[in-house]
């Protein structure tokens, strides 16, 4: 267990969980890394979208970190602070952990996909004069992998994720700020997306909106929409169609030097 902050984390509530990440090294050779954000509606973190995914990344020779970001009762910006801190910490300790600091990506499922896409659209270049050297590191991911992600808090929102992150009665301004399809620029990292067309809790329009915005901004992306499949498939090993996403993602990662 690697605590994200040596001292107390910002906005830490007494008696509530402390943010940390679990490392899954892919051997001792220097290589790329991917941070994994499991889903769970910002209420929990699904186990099957954590360690099994990290071990799959290890099989590709990619170092992996499962990030245990804070969820409800914590609200925005706490999960984003945890995600930003995690990627900064990986870059700060890249030499120690055999990681190429210029090849650090993020992968998120469902609400974890919302967190990953929030980080990919609201990153910074680091705080150059910060007293904490970790905070001097940039928080921009080098690439983005999204599985059936929550993207928007507009028409196709997942109500539970939005309420857990923003609280009941959130303002329209808050919802727009965290509708990530609205904040893509030419500098947004390239992305791999997959979804199922009949996903009920998180409609496929979430991925379609994000992909459309990437296209308009000229950002490269690869997207796979499978006809059938329940929400929350994870690696989808027992699904005849959606299980193909891992092979497609591996090819995409190789193309990008991961």
N, C-alpha and C positions, 0 to 999 in steps of 0.2 A: 504494500500500500504506500503510495506516494502522495502525501498531503500537498495540496496546491499552494498553500501559504504556510510558511514557517511559523508565523505568529497567527493571531486570530484572523479569520477571513472577514472581509468587509460584509456588513449587514448580518453577521452571524447571530442567530437567535439562541438563547440559552436553552439547552436540552434538545436542540434539533441537530440533525446530521451535519457533519463537517465534510466539505468537498474534497475528493481525492481521485486519483486514477490508479489503475492497475496496469503494470507493464507486462507485455508479452514479447520478449526479444526474439528475433528470428536469427539466432546465432550471434557470433562475434564480429562478423564482417560488416563494415560500414555500408549502410543502405538507406532507403527511404523509410518513412514512417507514416502511419495513418492513425488519427485519433478517432475513436468510435463513440458515437453518442446514441445509446439505446433510446427507443421510444417509450411511451407510457403516459401520454397526455399531460405532461408536466405534473403528474400526480405520483408517478412511480417510474422505475426504469426496468424494462423487460429483460430478464436474464438471457433469454434465447437470442436477443439482439446485441449481446455483449461478448462474453467469452467465446462462444462458437464462431463468431465473426472474426474475432481477433486471431483465433487459431487458423481460420481459413486464410487470412492475410499472411500469417506466418508461413503457410504452405507455399506462398508465392514469393517468399524471401523478403517480406515487408514487415518491419517492426510495427507493433500495434500497441495502442494504449486505450483501455476502456475508461471513459471519463464518467465518474459518479458525480455529476453536476447536481446542484440542489434543486429540488422540486417543491411543490406546495407543502407548507404554507408560504414558501418564498415566492416572491413576485418579480417581474421584470424590474431592474436589469440583472438580478442575481444570477440566473442561469447563463446569461451572456458574459458576465464577469468571470464566471467559472470556466467557460469555454475559452475565453481569451487568455486567461491565466494559464490554462493547460497547454495551449500551443506555444505560448511564450516560454514556458518552463521546458518543454521539449527542445526548443531551439537553444535555450540557454545551456542545457546539459547535453547538447548534441554530441560533443566530443567524448564525454563520459559514457554515453549510451550507444555509441557507434552509429550515429544517425547523421545523414547528410542534411544539414539545416535548410538547404534550398530545395529539398524534396519532402515536404511535410504536408499531407493532405488531411481532410476530414471526411467522415462517413456518418450519416445519420439516417435513422428510420423514424417515420411518423413524426411525433413531436420532436424527437431527436434530429429529424431532418429539418424541422423548422429552426432549431437551434443552430445546426450546421449552416443553413442558408442565411440565418441572421448574421453569424460570424463572417460569412463570405461576402456580405453586402454592407457590413458595418465595422470593418476592421480598421486598424490604424497602423502607422509605421513605427510604433514604439514611442515612448516618452524619453527623449534623449537625455534630459537632465534628472531623471528619476533616481532617487537614492538607492532603490532596489534594482540591481542589475537585470533581474528577470523582466521588469517592466520596460526596460529599454529595447526589448526584442519586439519585432513586428508581429501582429496577430493575423495577418492575411494568410489564409491557406493557399497552398500551391495548386491544389485541385479539390474538387467537391464531388462526393458520391451521395446520392439521395435515393432512398428506397421508400416508396409510397409516402412522400413527405407532406406534412402540413406546411403550406406555403402562405396562404392568404387568410386574413381575418375579414374578408369581404363576403360575397355571396356564397362561396363554396367552403366556408370555414368549418373547422371542427370545433364545435361549441365548447366542449370540455377543455380542450387545450387552451383556448382563448380565455376562458374564465379562470382556469388555474394560474395562468401566467399574468393576467391583467386584473383579475378580480371581477366580481359582478358589477355591472353598470359602467363598464369602461367607456371612455370617450371615443368619438369617431376619429379624433386626431391620433390617439394611441393605437387604434386598430390599423389606421393607414400607415403609421410609422413601422409597424411590425408585420405588414403585408409585404413580404420580401420581393415579390415580383415587381413592385413599384420602385425598387432601389438598385436595380442592376445597371451597371455602367460598362464601358469597354474594358475596365480594369477588373471586373468580376472574374474569379478564376473559372477555367473550363470545368464542365460538369458532366457527370454521368447520372442519368435518371432512369428509374424503372417504377412501374405502377401496374395495377390491374384495372381493366376498364370497368369492372363491376364492383369496385371497392365502395362499400356503402359509408362507413364512418368518415373516411377521408376521400372525397370524390377525386377522380382522375384529373379533373379540371385544375387541381392544385399543381400537378406536374406540367400540364399543358400551358398554364399561365406563365410558369417560370421559364419553360422552354421557349415560348413565344417572345418573352422579354429578352432572353439571351440572344435569340436570333436577331431581334431588332438592334441590339447593341453590338452585334458582330462577334459575340463570344462563342467559341467552339463548344459543342455539346453532342452527346450521344444519348438517345432516349429509346426505351423499349417499353411498349405498352402490351401487356398480355390480356387476352380476351376474358379469362375467368381467373378468379382467385380471391380468397378472403383477405381481409386486412390483417397485417401483422405476420406475414409469412417468414420473415427473417431470411435465412439462407434458402428457404423453400425447397429443401432437399427431397421432400416427398411429393412435390407438385410437378407433374409432367411437363408443364409449360414454363411456369415462372422460375423453375430451377435453372433455366438456361441463363439467367441474369449473371450468375457468377462467372461463367465462361466468357460472356461478352464483356464483363467488367475487367476481367484479367487481360484480355486483348487491348482494351482501352488503356489500362494502366501501363502495359508494356509500351504502347505507342507514345506515352508521355514520360518514359524513362523511369517508371516505378517498378 
